[in-house]
Amino acid sequence: MTTWVTPEEMEKKRKRNKVLLYISVPILAIIISAATTLLANNF
């Protein structure tokens, strides 16, 4: 079952996804760098 989405709703969804992407990229970078730092200190 598919629901019809208005252009305004599509635009809202697109903007929200963009914001989530912009927020998640730095967080992922911080997590990866923290993990590599911990691993480097262990060896």
C-alpha positions as CSV (number, residue, x, y, z in Angstrom):
1,M,0.0,0.0,0.0
2,T,1.5,3.3,-1.0
3,T,0.4,6.7,0.2
4,W,0.7,9.8,-2.0
5,V,3.1,12.4,-0.6
6,T,2.7,16.1,-1.3
7,P,5.7,18.0,-2.7
8,E,5.9,20.0,0.6
9,E,6.1,16.7,2.6
10,M,8.8,15.5,0.3
11,E,10.8,18.7,0.7
12,K,10.5,18.5,4.5
13,K,11.7,14.9,4.4
14,R,14.6,15.8,2.2
15,K,15.6,18.7,4.5
16,R,15.4,16.4,7.6
17,N,17.5,13.8,5.9
18,K,20.1,16.4,5.0
19,V,20.2,17.7,8.6
20,L,20.6,14.1,9.9
21,L,23.4,13.5,7.5
22,Y,25.2,16.7,8.5
23,I,24.9,15.7,12.2
24,S,25.8,12.0,11.8
25,V,29.0,12.5,9.7
26,P,30.9,14.5,12.4
27,I,29.6,12.1,15.1
28,L,30.8,9.1,13.1
29,A,34.2,10.8,12.6
30,I,34.5,11.4,16.4
31,I,33.6,7.8,17.2
32,I,36.1,6.4,14.6
33,S,38.9,8.6,15.8
34,A,38.2,7.7,19.4
35,A,38.2,4.0,18.5
36,T,41.5,4.3,16.6
37,T,43.1,6.2,19.5
38,L,42.1,3.6,22.0
39,L,43.4,0.8,19.7
40,A,46.7,2.7,19.1
41,N,47.1,3.1,22.9
42,N,46.5,-0.6,23.6
43,F,49.3,-1.7,21.2
